Amino acid sequence: MRKVVCAVDCGPVVNPDTVRAQMQSGIVYGISGALYGEITLKGGRVEQTNFGDYRVLRIHEDAGGRGPHRQ
C-alpha cells in the first residue's frame, strides 16, 4: 500500500489535532483488521476474547516506519 486517503465530515472542529488523530487511528485500525484480522475457533468457541488477543500494526510497520504522527 502506497497511500491512504481519508475524508471525514465531523461538523465544527474544536481541536484539529484530535480530529487528525482520530482519522489516523481509524486508518491504522482498518488496515490492521484487513491484514491480521481473523477469528479462530477452538472447541466450538471463539478464541479471541478482547483486544489483548488482537494483532494491530506496530509503529515501525506504519507509514514506512515514520508512524502516524508524522506527515
Summary of the structure (lengths in Angstrom):
residues: 71
radius of gyration: 15.4
end to end distance: 16.2
largest distance: 49.1
contacts: 116
relative contact order: 0.14
helix: 42%
strand: 6%
